[in-house]
Amino acid sequence: MGRGRAKAKQTKVARELKYNSPNMDLDRLKADLGAGSARDDTADDPYSDDSYEYDYADEDEDTGRR
């Protein structure tokens, strides 16, 4: 027993979250996530031009061997 106050508080918080949307700065969120910016992932990759790259197309599908 004695859980009534804790459960009432949880219910109150849950209702506030469900029905009251918090103020969000969507422009700042977009900037933080980097949305809309063209980004080249291979530019920072030191191994992007690796001539020893493994060729998965030559692999046998059944055994996993060449």
N, CA, C and O atoms as a GROMACS GRO file, in nm:
protein
  264
    1MET      N    1   0.083  -0.117   0.000
    1MET     CA    2   0.000   0.000   0.000
    1MET      C    3   0.088   0.124   0.000
    1MET      O    4   0.210   0.115   0.011
    2GLY      N    5   0.025   0.239  -0.012
    2GLY     CA    6   0.101   0.362  -0.013
    2GLY      C    7   0.148   0.402  -0.151
    2GLY      O    8   0.230   0.493  -0.165
    3ARG      N    9   0.096   0.337  -0.253
    3ARG     CA   10   0.138   0.367  -0.389
    3ARG      C   11   0.045   0.468  -0.456
    3ARG      O   12   0.070   0.511  -0.569
    4GLY      N   13  -0.060   0.506  -0.389
    4GLY     CA   14  -0.160   0.594  -0.448
    4GLY      C   15  -0.107   0.728  -0.492
    4GLY      O   16  -0.141   0.776  -0.600
    5ARG      N   17  -0.023   0.790  -0.409
    5ARG     CA   18   0.030   0.922  -0.443
    5ARG      C   19   0.125   0.914  -0.562
    5ARG      O   20   0.121   1.000  -0.650
    6ALA      N   21   0.209   0.811  -0.567
    6ALA     CA   22   0.304   0.794  -0.678
    6ALA      C   23   0.229   0.766  -0.809
    6ALA      O   24   0.264   0.818  -0.914
    7LYS      N   25   0.126   0.683  -0.799
    7LYS     CA   26   0.050   0.651  -0.920
    7LYS      C   27  -0.026   0.774  -0.968
    7LYS      O   28  -0.037   0.795  -1.089
    8ALA      N   29  -0.079   0.854  -0.877
    8ALA     CA   30  -0.149   0.976  -0.916
    8ALA      C   31  -0.054   1.073  -0.985
    8ALA      O   32  -0.092   1.140  -1.081
    9LYS      N   33   0.069   1.082  -0.935
    9LYS     CA   34   0.168   1.170  -0.997
    9LYS      C   35   0.203   1.120  -1.137
    9LYS      O   36   0.213   1.200  -1.230
   10GLN      N   37   0.221   0.988  -1.153
   10GLN     CA   38   0.250   0.932  -1.285
   10GLN      C   39   0.135   0.957  -1.382
   10GLN      O   40   0.158   0.988  -1.498
   11THR      N   41   0.014   0.942  -1.335
   11THR     CA   42  -0.103   0.966  -1.419
   11THR      C   43  -0.109   1.112  -1.462
   11THR      O   44  -0.140   1.142  -1.577
   12LYS      N   45  -0.079   1.201  -1.369
   12LYS     CA   46  -0.081   1.344  -1.400
   12LYS      C   47   0.024   1.378  -1.506
   12LYS      O   48  -0.004   1.450  -1.601
   13VAL      N   49   0.145   1.326  -1.489
   13VAL     CA   50   0.252   1.352  -1.585
   13VAL      C   51   0.218   1.293  -1.721
   13VAL      O   52   0.242   1.355  -1.824
   14ALA      N   53   0.161   1.172  -1.721
   14ALA     CA   54   0.124   1.108  -1.847
   14ALA      C   55   0.018   1.189  -1.920
   14ALA      O   56   0.025   1.205  -2.042
   15ARG      N   57  -0.080   1.239  -1.848
   15ARG     CA   58  -0.184   1.322  -1.911
   15ARG      C   59  -0.126   1.451  -1.967
   15ARG      O   60  -0.165   1.494  -2.076
   16GLU      N   61  -0.034   1.512  -1.893
   16GLU     CA   62   0.028   1.636  -1.943
   16GLU      C   63   0.105   1.609  -2.072
   16GLU      O   64   0.098   1.688  -2.166
   17LEU      N   65   0.177   1.500  -2.076
   17LEU     CA   66   0.253   1.468  -2.196
   17LEU      C   67   0.162   1.433  -2.313
   17LEU      O   68   0.193   1.464  -2.428
   18LYS      N   69   0.050   1.369  -2.284
   18LYS     CA   70  -0.040   1.326  -2.390
   18LYS      C   71  -0.117   1.442  -2.451
   18LYS      O   72  -0.130   1.451  -2.573
   19TYR      N   73  -0.167   1.530  -2.367
   19TYR     CA   74  -0.258   1.633  -2.415
   19TYR      C   75  -0.195   1.771  -2.434
   19TYR      O   76  -0.251   1.854  -2.505
   20ASN      N   77  -0.082   1.796  -2.373
   20ASN     CA   78  -0.017   1.926  -2.385
   20ASN      C   79   0.115   1.909  -2.458
   20ASN      O   80   0.210   1.851  -2.404
   21SER      N   81   0.122   1.959  -2.578
   21SER     CA   82   0.246   1.947  -2.653
   21SER      C   83   0.346   2.051  -2.603
   21SER      O   84   0.309   2.167  -2.583
   22PRO      N   85   0.470   2.011  -2.582
   22PRO     CA   86   0.570   2.106  -2.538
   22PRO      C   87   0.610   2.200  -2.652
   22PRO      O   88   0.592   2.166  -2.769
   23ASN      N   89   0.663   2.315  -2.617
   23ASN     CA   90   0.709   2.409  -2.719
   23ASN      C   91   0.837   2.356  -2.780
   23ASN      O   92   0.936   2.332  -2.710
   24MET      N   93   0.835   2.339  -2.912
   24MET     CA   94   0.954   2.289  -2.981
   24MET      C   95   0.999   2.391  -3.084
   24MET      O   96   0.918   2.449  -3.156
   25ASP      N   97   1.128   2.410  -3.091
   25ASP     CA   98   1.187   2.495  -3.193
   25ASP      C   99   1.229   2.404  -3.308
   25ASP      O  100   1.338   2.348  -3.306
   26LEU      N  101   1.142   2.390  -3.408
   26LEU     CA  102   1.166   2.296  -3.516
   26LEU      C  103   1.282   2.340  -3.605
   26LEU      O  104   1.352   2.256  -3.662
   27ASP      N  105   1.304   2.470  -3.617
   27ASP     CA  106   1.416   2.517  -3.697
   27ASP      C  107   1.549   2.478  -3.633
   27ASP      O  108   1.643   2.438  -3.702
   28ARG      N  109   1.557   2.491  -3.502
   28ARG     CA  110   1.679   2.452  -3.433
   28ARG      C  111   1.700   2.300  -3.440
   28ARG      O  112   1.812   2.254  -3.458
   29LEU      N  113   1.593   2.224  -3.427
   29LEU     CA  114   1.602   2.080  -3.438
   29LEU      C  115   1.652   2.039  -3.576
   29LEU      O  116   1.737   1.951  -3.590
   30LYS      N  117   1.598   2.105  -3.678
   30LYS     CA  118   1.640   2.077  -3.815
   30LYS      C  119   1.789   2.108  -3.833
   30LYS      O  120   1.861   2.033  -3.899
   31ALA      N  121   1.834   2.217  -3.774
   31ALA     CA  122   1.975   2.254  -3.784
   31ALA      C  123   2.062   2.154  -3.708
   31ALA      O  124   2.171   2.119  -3.755
   32ASP      N  125   2.017   2.109  -3.592
   32ASP     CA  126   2.093   2.013  -3.515
   32ASP      C  127   2.106   1.880  -3.586
   32ASP      O  128   2.210   1.814  -3.579
   33LEU      N  129   1.999   1.840  -3.655
   33LEU     CA  130   2.002   1.713  -3.724
   33LEU      C  131   2.069   1.722  -3.860
   33LEU      O  132   2.099   1.619  -3.921
   34GLY      N  133   2.093   1.841  -3.906
   34GLY     CA  134   2.159   1.859  -4.034
   34GLY      C  135   2.067   1.834  -4.151
   34GLY      O  136   2.114   1.800  -4.260
   35ALA      N  137   1.940   1.850  -4.133
   35ALA     CA  138   1.844   1.828  -4.241
   35ALA      C  139   1.859   1.938  -4.345
   35ALA      O  140   1.881   2.054  -4.312
   36GLY      N  141   1.848   1.898  -4.470
   36GLY     CA  142   1.853   1.993  -4.579
   36GLY      C  143   1.994   2.025  -4.626
   36GLY      O  144   2.011   2.094  -4.726
   37SER      N  145   2.094   1.976  -4.557
   37SER     CA  146   2.230   2.002  -4.602
   37SER      C  147   2.279   1.882  -4.682
   37SER      O  148   2.262   1.767  -4.640
   38ALA      N  149   2.338   1.910  -4.795
   38ALA     CA  150   2.395   1.803  -4.878
   38ALA      C  151   2.525   1.759  -4.813
   38ALA      O  152   2.617   1.838  -4.796
   39ARG      N  153   2.531   1.631  -4.779
   39ARG     CA  154   2.647   1.580  -4.708
   39ARG      C  155   2.702   1.461  -4.782
   39ARG      O  156   2.627   1.370  -4.817
   40ASP      N  157   2.831   1.460  -4.806
   40ASP     CA  158   2.896   1.349  -4.874
   40ASP      C  159   2.966   1.265  -4.768
   40ASP      O  160   3.066   1.309  -4.710
   41ASP      N  161   2.915   1.145  -4.741
   41ASP     CA  162   2.970   1.061  -4.635
   41ASP      C  163   3.108   1.008  -4.668
   41ASP      O  164   3.186   0.979  -4.577
   42THR      N  165   3.141   0.995  -4.796
   42THR     CA  166   3.272   0.940  -4.832
   42THR      C  167   3.382   1.044  -4.825
   42THR      O  168   3.499   1.008  -4.836
   43ALA      N  169   3.350   1.171  -4.808
   43ALA     CA  170   3.451   1.274  -4.804
   43ALA      C  171   3.542   1.259  -4.682
   43ALA      O  172   3.661   1.288  -4.692
   44ASP      N  173   3.490   1.215  -4.570
   44ASP     CA  174   3.568   1.199  -4.448
   44ASP      C  175   3.622   1.057  -4.432
   44ASP      O  176   3.695   1.031  -4.336
   45ASP      N  177   3.590   0.968  -4.522
   45ASP     CA  178   3.630   0.829  -4.509
   45ASP      C  179   3.769   0.809  -4.569
   45ASP      O  180   3.785   0.821  -4.691
   46PRO      N  181   3.870   0.777  -4.487
   46PRO     CA  182   4.005   0.760  -4.541
   46PRO      C  183   4.019   0.634  -4.626
   46PRO      O  184   4.117   0.619  -4.699
   47TYR      N  185   3.923   0.542  -4.618
   47TYR     CA  186   3.930   0.416  -4.691
   47TYR      C  187   3.836   0.413  -4.811
   47TYR      O  188   3.811   0.306  -4.866
   48SER      N  189   3.785   0.526  -4.851
   48SER     CA  190   3.687   0.528  -4.961
   48SER      C  191   3.749   0.487  -5.094
   48SER      O  192   3.677   0.436  -5.180
   49ASP      N  193   3.878   0.508  -5.113
   49ASP     CA  194   3.942   0.469  -5.239
   49ASP      C  195   4.035   0.349  -5.218
   49ASP      O  196   4.140   0.339  -5.282
   50ASP      N  197   3.995   0.259  -5.131
   50ASP     CA  198   4.076   0.142  -5.098
   50ASP      C  199   4.078   0.043  -5.216
   50ASP      O  200   3.974  -0.007  -5.257
   51SER      N  201   4.196   0.017  -5.270
   51SER     CA  202   4.207  -0.074  -5.383
   51SER      C  203   4.200  -0.220  -5.338
   51SER      O  204   4.184  -0.309  -5.422
   52TYR      N  205   4.210  -0.247  -5.209
   52TYR     CA  206   4.203  -0.383  -5.157
   52TYR      C  207   4.065  -0.418  -5.104
   52TYR      O  208   4.050  -0.510  -5.024
   53GLU      N  209   3.965  -0.345  -5.147
   53GLU     CA  210   3.828  -0.366  -5.102
   53GLU      C  211   3.780  -0.507  -5.141
   53GLU      O  212   3.806  -0.552  -5.252
   54TYR      N  213   3.711  -0.574  -5.051
   54TYR     CA  214   3.661  -0.708  -5.076
   54TYR      C  215   3.545  -0.703  -5.173
   54TYR      O  216   3.455  -0.620  -5.159
   55ASP      N  217   3.547  -0.791  -5.272
   55ASP     CA  218   3.442  -0.795  -5.374
   55ASP      C  219   3.342  -0.904  -5.336
   55ASP      O  220   3.370  -1.023  -5.354
   56TYR      N  221   3.227  -0.866  -5.285
   56TYR     CA  222   3.125  -0.961  -5.241
   56TYR      C  223   3.053  -1.027  -5.358
   56TYR      O  224   2.990  -1.131  -5.339
   57ALA      N  225   3.061  -0.971  -5.477
   57ALA     CA  226   2.993  -1.028  -5.592
   57ALA      C  227   3.058  -1.159  -5.636
   57ALA      O  228   2.990  -1.243  -5.696
   58ASP      N  229   3.186  -1.179  -5.608
   58ASP     CA  230   3.256  -1.302  -5.647
   58ASP      C  231   3.229  -1.417  -5.551
   58ASP      O  232   3.270  -1.530  -5.578
   59GLU      N  233   3.164  -1.391  -5.442
   59GLU     CA  234   3.142  -1.492  -5.339
   59GLU      C  235   3.033  -1.591  -5.382
   59GLU      O  236   2.928  -1.551  -5.434
   60ASP      N  237   3.058  -1.720  -5.359
   60ASP     CA  238   2.960  -1.823  -5.389
   60ASP      C  239   2.846  -1.816  -5.287
   60ASP      O  240   2.872  -1.811  -5.167
   61GLU      N  241   2.724  -1.816  -5.332
   61GLU     CA  242   2.610  -1.796  -5.242
   61GLU      C  243   2.590  -1.913  -5.147
   61GLU      O  244   2.549  -1.892  -5.033
   62ASP      N  245   2.616  -2.035  -5.189
   62ASP     CA  246   2.589  -2.153  -5.106
   62ASP      C  247   2.696  -2.172  -4.998
   62ASP      O  248   2.662  -2.197  -4.883
   63THR      N  249   2.821  -2.162  -5.034
   63THR     CA  250   2.927  -2.196  -4.940
   63THR      C  251   2.993  -2.075  -4.877
   63THR      O  252   3.057  -2.086  -4.773
   64GLY      N  253   2.977  -1.959  -4.940
   64GLY     CA  254   3.041  -1.840  -4.887
   64GLY      C  255   3.187  -1.833  -4.928
   64GLY      O  256   3.263  -1.753  -4.874
   65ARG      N  257   3.228  -1.918  -5.024
   65ARG     CA  258   3.367  -1.920  -5.071
   65ARG      C  259   3.372  -1.877  -5.216
   65ARG      O  260   3.270  -1.871  -5.284
   66ARG      N  261   3.492  -1.846  -5.261
   66ARG     CA  262   3.514  -1.805  -5.399
   66ARG      C  263   3.526  -1.923  -5.490
   66ARG      O  264   3.545  -1.907  -5.611
   0.00000   0.00000   0.00000
